[in-house]
Amino acid sequence: MKLAVLLMALLVGTASAQPYGGPPPGAQVGVGVEAVPPRAAFRQMLLERFDRNHDGVLEPRERRHAAKALRKMAKRLARGERREGRQGRQPRG
């Protein structure tokens, strides 16, 4: 459930996010490696997957499809976490 809330917050946050201004002053950036913030990468992934008309903006219908897919993914991840927790338990008896 926490993951679903986090994913939805990222989805909503990317719609109104400020553009990435680069690393903080004085930060070391690898030579030849462009730093991409996680939010920008997530937004790009959402656009690539759900922007059907390729206008760079998620329309309400596209946004609903993205939210539904993110909820489904969060449920799968939660089930996987529960399964991992069960594997560590000792059998009763």
Residue pairs with C-beta under 8 A, 6 or more apart in sequence:
1 74
1 78
3 74
3 77
3 78
4 70
4 71
4 74
4 75
4 78
7 70
7 71
7 73
7 74
8 67
8 70
8 71
10 39
10 42
11 46
11 63
11 66
11 67
11 70
13 39
14 39
14 42
14 43
14 46
15 58
17 39
17 43
20 36
20 37
20 39
20 40
22 35
23 29
23 35
29 35
46 58
46 66
47 56
47 58
49 66
49 69
50 58
50 62
50 63
50 65
50 66
50 69
51 57
51 58
51 62
52 62
53 59
53 62
58 66
